[in-house]
Amino acid sequence: MQKTYAGRARAKNIKIIGFAQGETSTGVLTGVDAYRKVADELGALLIVDTVASLAAVPLDVDKQRIDICFSGSQKAISAPPGMSPITVSPRCRRSVSQAQDESTKLVFRSDNRYELLGQKTGCIITRHQFH
């Protein structure tokens, strides 16, 4: 990332860098490390969409310090559709719990459940983590 882009990005207070690791129709695979570096420079969270790539290519969520990694079961995992594995780093959990914007907040609890609280809409959606 050139210094001019980094400076502009810092001035905009970017909190999240996200990308798709694999693209289904073209087969293009994007490396994680360059995005991790940019996220580190900006102090941003790194979110990786691995719907087309999880189980097809090597990925080390912990070593590559991915803050949120999500996928779908229907592509490379070759399982029935409808399941969405997700992993959330402790850093992301802290960041979310300290968020100042209360309009929509994802709250992670120590019992491995999370709630999506939509203050403006009044909806509460609870999901359980299964193993």
C-alpha positions in Angstrom: 0.0 0.0 0.0 1.4 3.3 -1.0 1.9 5.9 1.7 -0.6 8.3 0.1 -3.3 5.6 0.3 -2.4 4.6 3.8 -2.6 8.3 4.9 -6.0 8.8 3.3 -7.3 5.5 4.8 -6.1 6.5 8.3 -7.8 9.9 7.9 -11.1 8.1 7.2 -10.7 6.0 10.3 -11.3 2.7 8.5 -12.2 0.0 11.0 -12.6 -3.1 8.7 -10.8 -4.6 5.8 -12.7 -7.3 4.1 -12.3 -9.5 1.0 -13.3 -12.8 -0.6 -10.4 -15.3 -0.6 -11.7 -17.2 -3.5 -14.0 -16.2 -6.4 -16.2 -19.0 -7.7 -16.7 -18.1 -11.4 -13.1 -17.3 -12.3 -11.3 -19.4 -9.7 -9.2 -16.5 -8.7 -7.5 -16.9 -5.2 -6.5 -13.9 -3.2 -3.8 -14.2 -0.6 -4.5 -13.2 3.0 -1.1 -11.8 4.0 -1.2 -8.5 2.1 -4.6 -7.7 3.4 -3.5 -8.5 7.0 -0.6 -6.1 6.6 -2.9 -3.3 5.4 -5.3 -4.0 8.3 -2.4 -3.9 10.8 -1.2 -0.6 9.3 -4.7 0.9 9.8 -5.5 -0.8 13.1 -8.5 -2.4 11.4 -10.2 -5.8 11.7 -9.7 -8.3 8.9 -12.8 -10.1 7.6 -12.4 -12.9 5.1 -15.2 -14.5 3.0 -14.1 -18.1 2.4 -17.4 -19.4 0.9 -15.6 -20.6 -2.2 -12.3 -21.5 -0.7 -12.6 -23.1 2.8 -11.4 -26.7 2.6 -10.1 -26.2 -1.0 -6.9 -24.3 -0.2 -4.8 -24.0 2.9 -5.9 -21.4 5.5 -4.7 -20.9 9.0 -7.1 -18.5 10.7 -5.1 -18.1 13.9 -1.6 -17.8 12.3 -2.9 -15.3 9.7 -4.8 -13.5 12.4 -8.1 -13.3 10.7 -10.6 -11.5 12.9 -13.8 -12.9 11.3 -13.7 -15.8 8.8 -17.0 -17.1 7.4 -18.0 -19.7 4.8 -20.8 -21.7 3.5 -21.2 -25.5 3.5 -22.3 -25.9 -0.1 -19.1 -25.2 -2.0 -15.6 -26.7 -1.3 -16.8 -28.2 2.0 -19.2 -30.3 -0.1 -21.9 -30.5 2.6 -25.6 -29.8 2.3 -26.3 -26.0 1.9 -27.6 -24.0 4.8 -24.8 -24.1 7.3 -22.4 -21.2 7.7 -19.3 -21.8 9.7 -17.9 -18.6 11.3 -15.0 -17.9 13.6 -14.5 -14.6 15.5 -11.2 -13.6 17.1 -10.9 -12.4 20.7 -9.7 -9.1 19.3 -12.9 -8.7 17.3 -15.0 -9.6 20.3 -13.3 -6.9 22.4 -13.7 -4.4 19.6 -17.4 -5.1 19.3 -18.0 -5.0 23.0 -16.4 -1.6 23.1 -18.2 -0.2 20.1 -19.8 3.2 20.7 -22.5 2.9 18.1 -25.4 1.2 19.7 -27.7 1.2 16.6 -26.6 -2.3 15.7 -24.3 -4.3 17.8 -23.1 -7.9 17.8 -22.6 -9.1 21.3 -20.5 -12.2 22.0 -21.0 -14.0 25.3 -18.6 -16.3 27.1 -21.0 -19.2 26.8 -20.3 -19.3 23.0 -23.6 -17.7 22.0 -24.0 -14.4 20.3 -26.9 -12.1 19.8 -27.5 -9.6 17.1 -29.1 -6.6 18.7 -30.8 -4.2 16.3 -31.7 -1.3 18.5 -33.4 0.7 15.7 -35.5 -2.2 14.6 -36.1 -3.7 18.0 -35.2 -7.2 16.8 -33.0 -9.7 18.7 -31.7 -12.7 16.9 -29.9 -15.4 18.9 -27.8 -18.2 17.4 -26.0 -21.0 19.1 -22.6 -22.3 18.3 -22.6 -26.0 17.5 -19.6 -28.3 17.3 
